[in-house]
Amino acid sequence: MASMTLTQRKSLLRDYIAAERAVLLGQSYTIKDRALTRADLKWIQQGRKELEKEINQLEAGGSIRTKRILFRDN
């Protein structure tokens, strides 16, 4: 998601929240002979938390950084 803008991330976060709400209101249901099962709540919540962390980092003015650790034998 590195190429997404802050605005795009916020839009996606709204989608995650809507999906989470939909799953919480009813994981699955049946109408006549048709059945619908929604996505796994655990994966939705995990994605939302990761996205919230990215948004918070970008709004704080920092970038998402990675670190590399090199092990050396002495």
Secondary structure by P-SEA (a helix, b strand, c coil): cccccaaaaaaaaaaaaaaaaaaaaccccccccbbbbbccaaaaaaaaaaaaaaaaaaaacccbbbbbbbbbcc
